[in-house]
Amino acid sequence: MIRIVFNSTNLVERLRQASERLADMSPVYSDIGEYLVKSTKDRFGRSEAPDGSKWAPKRPATIERYRRMGDGKLTRPLIGPSRRLGNEVAAIPSRDQVEVGSSLEYSGVMQDGAAKGAFGTNKRGSPIPWGTIPARVWLGISETDERNILDIVDEHIGAGLTDGSEVA
């Protein structure tokens, strides 16, 4: 599991304000999680990191390996035969946070990269991984994401406020 903590001062302050005004933050974090899952999955279609940079392309050896396995059309980065990484992004909201990511054991390697042989060798003595994997940051919050999360928080704050003049 990889853990990225996002600490935008503006966003953290807005969430603090929301938690002071709303009795239950679970719906806020649920909506944020739902949004971030969609945003993250959309980036897989564009092969881009949260900062807008393009992911490193697959190496010719990787494409050739997929071709030999019958999956020669898999040329886009982070898209493998199972397509699991991009399809299995999930959110786990709670009362005080939301976690977004993947439970796949290789998700951290895809995010951070790994040198050839970084994890030792297999039974035949071949390196794991068999080649260097460049970091392809797929998990994170873009500037657009931050603005949209602020909008989500503002919607919840607005829905939870009254001017105190209503009669019960």
BAVOFI-647933 format. One record per residue: z, x, y of N, C-alpha, C, O in turn. Coordinates in steps of 0.02 Angstrom, whole numbers, plus 32768, in hexadecimal, padded with zeros to 4 digits. Layout:
residues N
<<Z,X,Y>,<Z,X,Y>,<Z,X,Y>,<Z,X,Y>>,
...
***
This chain:
residues 168
<<8000,802B,7FC5>,<8000,8000,8000>,<8000,802D,803E>,<8024,805F,8041>>,
<<7FD8,801A,806E>,<7FD9,803D,80AD>,<7FFB,8010,80E0>,<7FF8,7FD3,80DB>>,
<<8019,802E,8111>,<803C,8008,8144>,<8027,8022,8188>,<802E,805D,8197>>,
<<800D,7FF5,81B1>,<7FFB,8005,81F5>,<8023,7FD6,8222>,<801E,7F99,821B>>,
<<8049,7FF2,824E>,<8070,7FC9,827C>,<804D,7FCA,82BF>,<803F,7FFF,82DB>>,
<<803E,7F8F,82D8>,<801B,7F89,8317>,<804E,7F7C,834E>,<8074,7F4C,834A>>,
<<804F,7FA7,837F>,<8081,7FA2,83B4>,<8063,7F9E,83F9>,<8070,7FC9,8423>>,
<<803B,7F6C,8406>,<8021,7F60,8449>,<805A,7F43,8473>,<8076,7F0F,8461>>,
<<806A,7F63,84AA>,<80A0,7F4C,84D4>,<8095,7F03,84E9>,<80C4,7EDB,84E6>>,
<<8059,7EF2,84FE>,<8049,7EAF,8514>,<8054,7E7C,84DC>,<8072,7E48,84E6>>,
<<803A,7E8C,84A1>,<8040,7E5F,8468>,<8088,7E59,8451>,<809F,7E22,8442>>,
<<80AB,7E90,844D>,<80F1,7E8F,8437>,<811B,7E65,8468>,<8145,7E3E,8452>>,
<<810F,7E6C,84A8>,<8134,7E45,84DA>,<8124,7DFA,84D3>,<8151,7DD1,84D8>>,
<<80E5,7DEA,84C9>,<80D2,7DA3,84C2>,<80F2,7D85,8484>,<8108,7D4C,8485>>,
<<80F4,7DAB,844E>,<8115,7D92,8411>,<8160,7D8A,841C>,<817E,7D5A,8402>>,
<<817E,7DB7,8441>,<81C6,7DB0,8451>,<81D2,7D70,8479>,<8201,7D4B,846B>>,
<<81A7,7D63,84AB>,<81AD,7D26,84D3>,<81A6,7CE8,84A6>,<81CB,7CB8,84AD>>,
<<8176,7CEA,8479>,<816B,7CB1,844D>,<81A8,7CA6,8421>,<81BD,7C6D,8416>>,
<<81C5,7CDC,8407>,<81FF,7CD4,83DA>,<823C,7CB8,83FF>,<8266,7C98,83E1>>,
<<8240,7CC4,8441>,<8276,7CA7,8469>,<826C,7C5C,8474>,<829C,7C37,847C>>,
<<822E,7C46,8474>,<821F,7C01,8485>,<8213,7BD4,8448>,<821B,7B97,844C>>,
<<8201,7BF2,8411>,<81F1,7BCB,83D6>,<8227,7BD4,83A0>,<823E,7C0C,8394>>,
<<823B,7B9E,8383>,<826F,7BA1,834F>,<8256,7BC3,8310>,<827D,7BE3,82ED>>,
<<8216,7BBD,8301>,<81FA,7BD9,82C3>,<81B8,7BFC,82D3>,<8188,7BDC,82E9>>,
<<81B6,7C3D,82C8>,<817A,7C65,82D6>,<8148,7C65,829B>,<8111,7C7F,82A1>>,
<<815C,7C48,8262>,<8130,7C48,8228>,<80E9,7C2E,8236>,<80B9,7C4D,8221>>,
<<80E2,7BF6,825A>,<809E,7BDE,8269>,<8076,7C0F,8294>,<8039,7C15,828B>>,
<<8097,7C32,82C1>,<8075,7C64,82EB>,<805A,7C9C,82BF>,<8020,7CAE,82C3>>,
<<8086,7CB7,8295>,<8071,7CEF,826A>,<803E,7CD8,8236>,<8013,7CFF,8222>>,
<<8043,7C9B,8220>,<8011,7C81,81F1>,<7FCC,7C7E,8212>,<7F9A,7C93,81F3>>,
<<7FC9,7C65,824F>,<7F89,7C62,8273>,<7F6E,7CA8,8283>,<7F31,7CB4,827F>>,
<<7F9B,7CD6,8296>,<7F85,7D1A,82A4>,<7F69,7D39,8264>,<7F34,7D5A,8265>>,
<<7F8C,7D30,822C>,<7F74,7D4B,81ED>,<7F31,7D2F,81D9>,<7F05,7D54,81C3>>,
<<7F28,7CEE,81E0>,<7EE8,7CCE,81D0>,<7EB0,7CEB,81FA>,<7E7A,7CFA,81E2>>,
<<7EBF,7CF4,823A>,<7E8C,7D11,8267>,<7E7B,7D59,8252>,<7E41,7D6A,824E>>,
<<7EAF,7D82,8245>,<7EA2,7DC8,8235>,<7E7D,7DD1,81F3>,<7E55,7DFF,81EC>>,
<<7E8B,7DA6,81C3>,<7E65,7DA9,8184>,<7E1B,7D9E,8191>,<7DF1,7DC3,8179>>,
<<7E0C,7D6A,81B8>,<7DC5,7D5C,81C8>,<7DA6,7D95,81EF>,<7D6E,7DAB,81DF>>,
<<7DC9,7DAE,8221>,<7DAF,7DE5,824A>,<7DA2,7E23,821F>,<7D6F,7E44,8227>>,
<<7DD0,7E33,81F3>,<7DC9,7E6E,81C8>,<7D8D,7E65,8199>,<7D66,7E94,8191>>,
<<7D87,7E2B,817B>,<7D4E,7E1E,814E>,<7D0C,7E22,8174>,<7CDB,7E3B,815A>>,
<<7D0B,7E09,81B1>,<7CCE,7E0C,81DA>,<7CB9,7E55,81E7>,<7C7D,7E64,81EA>>,
<<7CEA,7E82,81EF>,<7CD9,7EC8,81FB>,<7CB7,7EE8,81BF>,<7C8F,7F15,81C7>>,
<<7CC6,7ED0,8183>,<7CA4,7EEA,8148>,<7C59,7EDD,814D>,<7C30,7F06,8138>>,
<<7C46,7EA3,8167>,<7C00,7E93,8170>,<7BDD,7EBF,81A2>,<7BA0,7EC9,819F>>,
<<7C03,7EDB,81D2>,<7BE6,7F06,8205>,<7BF2,7F50,81F6>,<7BD9,7F7C,821A>>,
<<7C16,7F5F,81C0>,<7C27,7FA4,81AD>,<7C47,7FCA,81E7>,<7C32,8001,81F8>>,
<<7C7A,7FAA,8206>,<7C97,7FCA,8240>,<7CE3,7FC6,8240>,<7D01,7F98,8225>>,
<<7D01,7FF8,8260>,<7D49,7FFE,8268>,<7D60,7FCF,82A0>,<7D37,7FB8,82C8>>,
<<7DA2,7FC2,82A4>,<7DBB,7F99,82DA>,<7DAA,7FB3,8320>,<7DA5,7F8C,834F>>,
<<7DA1,7FF5,8327>,<7D90,8010,8369>,<7D45,800B,8378>,<7D2E,8021,83AD>>,
<<7D1E,7FEE,834A>,<7CD6,7FE4,8354>,<7CAB,801C,8339>,<7C6E,8016,8338>>,
<<7CCA,8053,8323>,<7CA2,808A,8307>,<7C87,8076,82C2>,<7CA6,804F,829E>>,
<<7C4E,8091,82B1>,<7C2F,8082,8271>,<7C4F,80AC,823A>,<7C62,80E6,8246>>,
<<7C56,808F,81FF>,<7C70,80B5,81C6>,<7C3E,80EA,81B1>,<7C02,80E1,81B8>>,
<<7C58,8120,8196>,<7C2D,8154,817B>,<7C02,8135,8144>,<7C1C,810E,811B>>,
<<7BC2,8146,8141>,<7B97,8129,810D>,<7BAA,8144,80C8>,<7BCA,8178,80C2>>,
<<7B95,8120,8096>,<7B9F,8139,8052>,<7B74,8177,8049>,<7B3E,817D,8065>>,
<<7B8D,81A5,8021>,<7B66,81E1,8013>,<7B30,81D1,7FE0>,<7B38,81A4,7FB8>>,
<<7AF8,81F5,7FE3>,<7AC2,81EA,7FB3>,<7ADA,81EC,7F6A>,<7AC1,81C6,7F41>>,
<<7B09,8218,7F5A>,<7B22,821D,7F15>,<7B45,81DC,7F00>,<7B40,81C7,7EC7>>,
<<7B68,81BD,7F2F>,<7B8A,817E,7F20>,<7B57,8147,7F15>,<7B5D,811F,7EE6>>,
<<7B26,8143,7F40>,<7AF1,8111,7F39>,<7ACC,811A,7EF6>,<7ABD,80EA,7ED3>>,
<<7ABE,8159,7EE5>,<7A9C,8168,7EA5>,<7AC8,8153,7E6A>,<7AAF,8138,7E39>>,
<<7B08,815F,7E6F>,<7B35,814A,7E39>,<7B33,80FE,7E31>,<7B2F,80E6,7DF8>>,
<<7B36,80DA,7E67>,<7B31,8091,7E63>,<7AEE,807B,7E46>,<7AEB,804D,7E1E>>,
<<7AB9,809E,7E5A>,<7A77,808D,7E3F>,<7A75,8095,7DF4>,<7A5B,806A,7DD0>>,
<<7A91,80CC,7DDB>,<7A94,80D7,7D92>,<7ABC,80A1,7D6F>,<7AAF,8092,7D35>>,
<<7AED,8086,7D92>,<7B17,8050,7D75>,<7AF6,800C,7D7D>,<7B11,7FD9,7D66>>,
<<7ABC,800A,7D9D>,<7A99,7FCB,7DA7>,<7AA8,7FA8,7DE8>,<7A95,7F6E,7DF1>>,
<<7ACA,7FCA,7E16>,<7ADC,7FAD,7E57>,<7ABE,7FD5,7E90>,<7AE1,7FE5,7EBF>>,
<<7A7E,7FE5,7E8C>,<7A5C,800F,7EBC>,<7A57,7FF3,7F02>,<7A45,8017,7F30>>,
<<7A65,7FB3,7F0B>,<7A5F,7F95,7F4E>,<7AA0,7F9B,7F76>,<7AA3,7F86,7FAF>>,
<<7AD3,7FB9,7F58>,<7B14,7FBF,7F79>,<7B15,7FFE,7FA4>,<7B34,8030,7F92>>,
<<7AF4,7FFB,7FDC>,<7AEF,8036,8008>,<7B20,8034,8042>,<7B2C,8067,8062>>,
<<7B3D,7FF9,8052>,<7B6B,7FF5,808B>,<7BB0,8011,8079>,<7BC7,8008,8040>>,
<<7BD0,8034,80A7>,<7C12,8050,809A>,<7C45,801A,8088>,<7C42,7FE2,80A1>>,
<<7C74,802C,805D>,<7CAC,8002,8047>,<7C96,7FC4,8020>,<7CC0,7F99,8011>>,
<<7C57,7FBF,800F>,<7C40,7F87,7FE6>,<7C2E,7FA4,7FA2>,<7BFB,7FC5,7F9A>>,
<<7C58,7F97,7F71>,<7C4D,7FAF,7F2E>,<7C37,7F76,7F01>,<7C2E,7F3E,7F18>>,
<<7C2D,7F84,7EC1>,<7C15,7F51,7E93>,<7C40,7F12,7E91>,<7C25,7EDA,7E8A>>,
<<7C81,7F18,7E97>,<7CAD,7EDD,7E93>,<7CB2,7EB9,7ED6>,<7CC2,7E7D,7ED8>>,
<<7CA4,7EDC,7F0D>,<7CAB,7EC0,7F51>,<7CF2,7EA8,7F5F>,<7CFD,7E7F,7F8C>>,
<<7D22,7EC1,7F39>,<7D66,7EA8,7F3E>,<7D89,7EBA,7F7F>,<7DAB,7E8F,7F9C>>,
<<7D81,7EF7,7F97>,<7DA7,7F0B,7FD2>,<7D9A,7EDC,800D>,<7DC9,7EC5,802D>>,
<<7D5C,7ECF,801C>,<7D4C,7EA3,8054>,<7D5B,7E5A,8047>,<7D68,7E34,8075>>,
<<7D5A,7E46,8007>,<7D66,7E00,7FF7>,<7DB0,7DEF,7FED>,<7DC3,7DB5,7FF2>>,
<<7DD9,7E21,7FDE>,<7E1E,7E13,7FCD>,<7E50,7E27,8003>,<7E8A,7E35,7FF4>>,
<<7E3A,7E28,8041>,<7E67,7E33,8079>,<7E93,7DF4,807D>,<7E7A,7DBC,8079>>,
<<7ED4,7DFE,8084>,<7F02,7DC6,8085>,<7F37,7DCF,80BA>,<7F44,7E07,80D1>>,
<<7F57,7D98,80CC>,<7F8E,7D99,80FC>,<7FCC,7D7B,80DB>,<7FC7,7D4B,80B5>>,
<<8005,7D99,80EB>,<8045,7D7F,80D3>,<8070,7D74,8111>,<8090,7DA3,8129>>,
<<8071,7D37,812A>,<809B,7D29,8165>,<80E3,7D19,8151>,<80F0,7D01,811A>>,
<<8111,7D26,817F>,<8156,7D13,8176>,<8171,7CFC,81BA>,<814A,7CF3,81E9>>,
<<81B1,7CF2,81BF>,<81CF,7CDA,81FE>,<81CD,7D0F,8235>,<81CF,7CFE,8270>>,
<<81C8,7D50,8222>,<81CD,7D83,8255>,<8195,7DB7,8255>,<8199,7DE9,8278>>,
<<8160,7DAC,822D>,<8128,7DDA,822C>,<80EF,7DBE,8201>,<80F7,7D8A,81E1>>,
<<80B8,7DE0,8203>,<8081,7DD2,81D5>,<8067,7E15,81BD>,<805C,7E44,81E4>>,
<<805B,7E19,817C>,<803D,7E54,815E>,<7FF6,7E42,814A>,<7FEB,7E0E,812B>>,
<<7FC7,7E6D,815B>,<7F81,7E63,814A>,<7F69,7EA1,8126>,<7F74,7ED9,813D>>,
<<7F47,7E97,80EE>,<7F2E,7ED1,80CA>,<7F12,7EBF,8087>,<7EFB,7E87,807C>>,
<<7F15,7EEE,805A>,<7EFB,7EE6,8017>,<7F2C,7F04,7FE5>,<7F4B,7F37,7FF3>>,
<<7F34,7EE4,7FAC>,<7F5F,7EFF,7F77>,<7F39,7F2E,7F49>,<7F56,7F48,7F19>>,
<<7EF9,7F38,7F55>,<7ED1,7F64,7F2A>,<7EEA,7FAC,7F30>,<7EF6,7FC5,7F67>>,
<<7EF2,7FCD,7EF7>,<7F10,8010,7EF8>,<7EE7,8043,7F1F>,<7F02,8076,7F35>>,
<<7EA7,8037,7F27>,<7E7D,8067,7F4B>,<7E74,8056,7F95>,<7E50,8079,7FB8>>,
<<7E94,8022,7FAD>,<7E8A,800D,7FF3>,<7EA1,8044,8024>,<7E81,804E,8058>>,
<<7ED7,8066,8015>,<7EEF,809B,8041>,<7EC0,80D6,8043>,<7EB7,80F6,8078>>,
<<7EA1,80E6,800A>,<7E70,811E,8008>,<7E33,810C,8033>,<7E18,8137,8055>>,
<<7E1E,80CE,8030>,<7DE5,80BA,8058>,<7DF6,80BE,80A2>,<7DCB,80D0,80CB>>,
<<7E33,80AD,80B5>,<7E4A,80B0,80FA>,<7E51,80F8,8113>,<7E39,8109,8149>>,
<<7E72,8121,80EB>,<7E84,8165,8101>,<7E57,819C,80E7>,<7E59,81D4,8101>>,
<<7E2F,818E,80B3>,<7E05,81C1,8095>,<7E2C,81EB,8063>,<7E6A,81E6,805F>>,
<<7E0A,8214,803D>,<7E2A,8241,800D>,<7DFA,8279,7FFC>,<7DBD,826F,7FF8>>,
<<7E16,82B4,7FF2>,<7DEE,82EF,7FDF>,<7DDE,82EB,7F95>,<7E03,82CF,7F6D>>,
<<7DA7,8309,7F82>,<7D94,830E,7F3B>,<7DCE,832D,7F15>,<7DE7,8362,7F27>>,
<<7DE3,830C,7EDF>,<7E19,8324,7EB5>,<7E5F,831A,7ED1>,<7E8F,8334,7EB5>>,
<<7E66,82F5,7F07>,<7EA8,82EB,7F27>,<7EDA,82CB,7EF7>,<7F17,82D4,7F00>>,
<<7EC3,82A7,7EC5>,<7EF0,8285,7E97>,<7EED,82A3,7E51>,<7EFD,8281,7E20>>,
<<7EDA,82E2,7E4D>,<7ED9,8304,7E0C>,<7E96,82FD,7DE9>,<7E61,82F8,7E08>>,
<<7E9B,82FD,7DA6>,<7E5F,82F8,7D7D>,<7E68,82C3,7D47>,<7EA0,82B0,7D37>>,
<<7E30,82AD,7D2D>,<7E33,827D,7CF6>,<7E38,82A2,7CB3>,<7E3F,82E0,7CB2>>,
<<7E36,827E,7C7B>,<7E3D,829C,7C39>,<7E09,82D2,7C2A>,<7E16,8301,7C05>>,
<<7DCE,82CA,7C47>,<7D98,82FB,7C3B>,<7D99,8335,7C6D>,<7D6F,8361,7C6A>>,
<<7DCA,8334,7C9A>,<7DD0,836A,7CCA>,<7DA8,835F,7D0A>,<7DA5,838C,7D35>>,
<<7D89,8325,7D12>,<7D64,8316,7D4F>,<7D94,8303,7D87>,<7DC7,82E3,7D7B>>,
<<7D83,8317,7DC4>,<7DB1,8309,7DFC>,<7DB5,82BE,7E0C>,<7D85,8299,7E03>>,
<<7DEF,82AA,7E25>,<7DFA,8265,7E3C>,<7E0F,826A,7E85>,<7E43,8289,7E93>>,
<<7DEB,8250,7EB5>,<7DA8,8232,7EAB>,<7D75,8268,7E9C>,<7D80,82A4,7EA7>>,
<<7D3C,8251,7E83>,<7D07,8280,7E6E>,<7CE3,82A0,7EA8>,<7CBF,82D1,7E9F>>,
<<7CEC,8285,7EE4>,<7CD0,82A2,7F21>,<7CFE,8291,7F5B>,<7D29,8266,7F56>>,
<<7CF6,82B3,7F93>,<7D1E,82A5,7FCE>,<7D0C,8261,7FEA>,<7CD1,8250,7FF2>>,
<<7D3F,823A,7FF8>,<7D35,81F7,8014>,<7D49,81FA,805E>,<7D83,8208,806E>>,
<<7D1A,81ED,808B>,<7D2C,81EF,80D2>,<7D57,81B2,80E4>,<7D51,817D,80C6>>,
<<7D82,81BB,8115>,<7DAA,8182,812E>,<7D7B,8150,814D>,<7D50,8161,8176>>,
<<7D84,8112,813A>,<7D5F,80DA,8158>,<7D93,80A6,816A>,<7DA6,807C,8142>>,
<<7DA9,80A9,81A8>,<7DDF,807D,81BF>,<7DC6,8035,81BE>,<7D9A,8022,81E5>>,
<<7DE3,800D,8193>,<7DCE,7FC7,818C>,<7E05,7F97,81A1>,<7DF9,7F5C,81AE>>,
<<7E42,7FB1,81A6>,<7E7C,7F87,81B6>,<7E97,7F9B,81F9>,<7EA3,7FD6,8206>>,
<<7EA1,7F6B,8224>,<7EBC,7F78,8267>,<7EAB,7F3F,8296>,<7E8E,7F0D,8281>>,
<<7EBB,7F48,82D3>,<7EB1,7F14,8305>,<7E86,7F2F,833D>,<7E96,7F61,835D>>,
<<7E4E,7F0E,8349>,<7E20,7F21,837F>,<7E3A,7F05,83C1>,<7E68,7EDE,83C3>>,
<<7E1A,7F1A,83F8>,<7E2C,7EFE,8439>,<7E1E,7EB3,843A>,<7E46,7E8D,8457>>,
<<7DE7,7E9E,841C>,<7DD8,7E56,8418>,<7E0D,7E32,83EF>,<7E23,7DFC,8402>>,
<<7E21,7E51,83B7>,<7E56,7E33,838E>,<7E96,7E2A,83B7>,<7EB5,7DF5,83B4>>,
<<7EA8,7E5D,83DE>,<7EE5,7E58,8406>,<7EE1,7E1D,8437>,<7F10,7DF7,843E>>,
<<7EA8,7E17,8459>,<7EA1,7DDF,8488>,<7EA5,7D9C,8464>,<7EC5,7D6E,847D>>,
<<7E86,7D97,842A>,<7E88,7D58,8404>,<7ECE,7D4A,83E9>,<7EE2,7D10,83E7>>,
<<7EF2,7D7D,83D5>,<7F37,7D73,83BF>,<7F62,7D5B,83F9>,<7F8C,7D2F,83F1>>,
<<7F58,7D78,8434>,<7F7D,7D60,846F>,<7F6E,7D17,847C>,<7F9B,7CF1,848E>>,
<<7F2F,7D03,8474>,<7F1D,7CBC,847D>,<7F41,7C90,844A>,<7F59,7C5A,845A>>,
<<7F44,7CA8,840C>,<7F67,7C82,83D8>,<7FB0,7C79,83EA>,<7FCC,7C42,83E5>>,
<<7FD0,7CAF,8400>,<8016,7CAC,8413>,<801F,7C7D,844E>,<804D,7C54,844F>>,
<<7FF3,7C82,8481>,<7FF8,7C55,84BB>,<7FF0,7C0C,84A7>,<8012,7BE1,84C3>>,
<<7FC3,7BFE,8479>,<7FBB,7BB8,8461>,<7FFC,7B9F,8443>,<8010,7B66,844F>>,
<<801C,7BC8,841C>,<805B,7BB2,83FD>,<8093,7BAC,8430>,<80BC,7B7E,842C>>,
<<8095,7BD9,8460>,<80C8,7BD4,8494>,<80BE,7B94,84BC>,<80ED,7B6F,84C9>>,
<<807F,7B87,84CE>,<8070,7B49,84F4>,<8081,7B0A,84CD>,<8099,7ADA,84EA>>,
<<8074,7B0B,848C>,<8083,7AD1,8462>,<80CE,7AC7,845A>,<80E5,7A8F,844D>>,
<<80F4,7AFD,8461>,<813D,7AF8,8457>,<8164,7AEE,8496>,<81A2,7AEA,8494>>,
<<8143,7AEA,84CF>,<8167,7AE3,850F>,<8163,7A9C,8529>,<8131,7A79,851F>>,
<<8197,7A88,854A>,<8196,7A49,856F>,<81B4,7A59,85B4>,<81D4,7A8C,85BD>>,
<<81A9,7A2D,85E3>,<81C4,7A3A,8626>,<820B,7A1F,862D>,<8228,7A24,8663>>,
<<8227,7A02,85F7>,<826B,79EA,85F9>,<8272,79A5,8617>,<82AA,798B,861A>>,
<<823C,7987,862E>,<8241,7946,864F>,<8238,790B,861F>,<8242,78D2,8633>>,
<<8227,7919,85E1>,<821E,78E2,85B2>,<8261,78C2,85A2>,<8295,78E3,859F>>,
<<825F,7882,8597>,<829B,785D,8584>,<8298,7851,853A>,<8266,783A,851F>>,
<<82CF,7861,8519>,<82D1,7858,84D0>,<82DE,7811,84BE>,<82E1,7800,8483>>,
***
